[in-house]
Amino acid sequence: MVTKMISKITARFIFSGFLLVAALAFSGCAKDPKKTGFQFFPDMVYAVPNEAYSENPLMKDGKTMQLPPKGSIARGRLPFRYGPGDEEAMRASDELKNPYPTTEKSLARGKVVFSNYCLHCHGPKGEGDGPLIPKFPNPPSFTSRRVRAYTEGRLFHVASNGMGLMPSHKEQIDEADRWYVVQYVQTLQKAEQ
């Protein structure tokens, strides 16, 4: 008998709690879409954004824009595991393989990226005779015996980390586009054979 009474009280308590939650939920609704019902957290509805370069009293240094946390990786950007230098270039040469199949579309994309980032030094056929060359030392020709011997992993390493006077392009060119440039450079090399 006592257990029946306790179960009835528990059932009433649960039902009352359900009604209370439902009443609170519906109090936040309104018929007029321009008006909100009761607001439980008005700061979330009417948030005050901080302008990017404005002062921010909530931050230690008073700045709104903050540097990303140390060691964080930008979305869509995996770290490149190979450092600069010949030893790392040889390791990349042995370990890296192009994950993208060579298609007409990938070669067309490689040509576009090559034209935007590489042609000014390497020239239209990759012979190291681009329009910037009279003011800057010639880069090696892609058709030279030495560069023809580079594997696709080594070419990708050069495009990513640079070599000699050539700077790194891993921040300017997406990984897939760097692989497409490698494909395009290899077609330039085959055309000169």
N, C-alpha and C positions, 0 to 999 in steps of 0.2 A: 504494500500500500504506500509506504514511504517512497519507494522507488518510482511508482507511478506518478506520485505527486511531484517528485523531482524532475521526471522526464517531461511532465506537462509544463512546469515552470521553465525548464530549459527550452522547450519548443516555443513557448510564448516569448521568452527573452530573444531567441533567434529571430522569430517573426517580427517582433518589435524593432530589433536592430535592422532587419531588412527594410522595414517601412521607413525608418529614420534615414537610412542611406539613400533610399529611393527619393524621399522628400527633399533631401539636400541636393541630390543630383538634378532633380527637376526644377529646383529653385534657381539653378544656373541657366535655365532655358527661358526664352522669351519669344512671344509670337512675332514681334517686330524684329526683322533681321538686322536693323540698324542699331537696335538696343541690345545690350547684353543683360542677362539676368543678374542674379547676385554673384559678385566676384569674390572668390575665396582668396586669391592671391593677386591683388591688383598690380603689384610690381611686375608680375609676369605679363600682364596685359598691356600695361603702359611702361615698358622698359625704357630707360633713358640711355641711349647709346652714347658712347664716348667717341668723339671725332678722332681719327687716326693720329693726328699730330698735336692733339690737345693735352693739357695736363690731366693727370689722373691721380686723385688723392688715395686711391686704393693700392697703388703700386709703390714699392720701396723707392724707386728712382723717380717717381712722379710722371713717368711716360706711359702713354696708352699703348703704343706699339712696342712689342717686346720681341727679342730674338727668340728663335725656337730653342727648346731645351737642348743641351749639349748631347750629341749622339743621336738626335732624332733624324728620321729619314723622311724626306718629302714623299707624298703620295705618288705612286707610279715611278719612283726612282730608287732602284736598288743600288747599293754601293758597288763600285767597281773593285773587284778583289785583287787587281794587279797594279802595282805601283810603277813609277817611271824607272827607266834604266834598262840596259841590255839584258840583265839576268831575268827581270820580270817580263821583258818582251819575249824572251825565249820560252819562258814558262807558259805565257799566253799562247805562243805559237804552237806548243804541244797540246795544250788543254782546251783551247777554245775552238768550237766548230759553229758555223753559221746555222742558227736554228730555223731560218726562213728559207723556203725553197726559192730557187731562181725562176722568176716568171717575167712575162712582159711587163706586168704591172709593177713588180718590185724593181726591175731595171729602169722603168720610167721614173719611179720615185727616186731611185738612186741618182739618176741624171739630174733631176731637179735640185736635190740636196747638194750634189757635186757642183752644179752651176752657181748655187748661192754661197757655198762655204769654201770651196776648193779651187775653183777655176781661176780666181784672181792671182793665185800663186802658181798653181800646177798647169794652167793652160787648158784649152778645150780638149786636147788629146792626152793630157797627163804627162806632157814632155818637159815640164818644169819651165815653161816659157809664157807664163801668164802676164797680163798687163801691168802687174805690180813689180815685176822683175827688174826693170831698169833701176828702180829705186831700192831694191832689196836683193840679197843674194839668191841665186837660183836654187830651188829645192831639187832633190833628186828626181829624175824622170821615172815614172811608173814603168816605162818600157825598158829600163836598164836591166842588165843581167842580175844585179844584186837585188833589186826590188821585185823582179819577176819571181825570184826564189822565195819570197815571203809567202807564208801560208795565210789563209784567210784570218786565222787568229792573230797573227802578227800584224796584218794590215788593220784589223780592228783595234789592236792595242795602240798602234800609231795614231789612228783617228781619235781614240779616247784620251790618251795621255800625251800625245804630241811626241816630237822627236827632234833633237837639235834645236833649231830656231823656231820650229813649228810649235805653236801652243796647243794645249789640250782643248778638245772640242766636246768633251762629255757633258759639259753644262749647257752648251748651245744646241747640240743635236741629240735627239732621242736615241735610245739604244737601237731600236728597229731601223731607224734611218741611217745610223752608222753602219749597220750590216748591209743595208741596201747600197750604200756608197761603196762598200767593199765589193759587192757583186758588180757594180758598175765599173769600178777600177779594174777588176779582173777581165771584163769584156774589152776595156781599152787595151789591156795587155795582150789579149788574144788577137785583137785586130792588127797589132803591130808585128805579129810573129811571121 
